[in-house]
Amino acid sequence: MNSAELKTIDNADLAVRVDKLKEELFGLKVKSATEALQNPARIGQIRRDIARLLTEQSRRRQEAK
């Protein structure tokens, strides 16, 4: 997911994607506590994607003011 893709997504879809990624992150964290993950780097990827989405939401709020 890059910044060009984020600019084409509407606000409601951004919020939905953040929620889905947060759920996935929670699931991976729980799973990592009980067993070994196949791809532990996925946790970092999800965290960065969430940060990108939240940054885009914040940028849009600032532009709206």
C-alpha positions, 0 to 999 in steps of 0.5 A: 500500500503506497501513498498514491493508493491511499489518496484514491480511497474514500474516508469510510473505506480508510476507517474500515481498513484500519479496523480490519488491520487492527483486528488482524494485528490483535489476532497475530499477537494472540497467536504469537503468544501461544505458538510460533508464527509462520511469518512474524514480520507480518506484525511489523507490516500491519503496524506500518500499514495502520500508521499509513492509514491513520496518517492519511486520515489525519492529513484529510482532517487537517485539509478539511479545516 
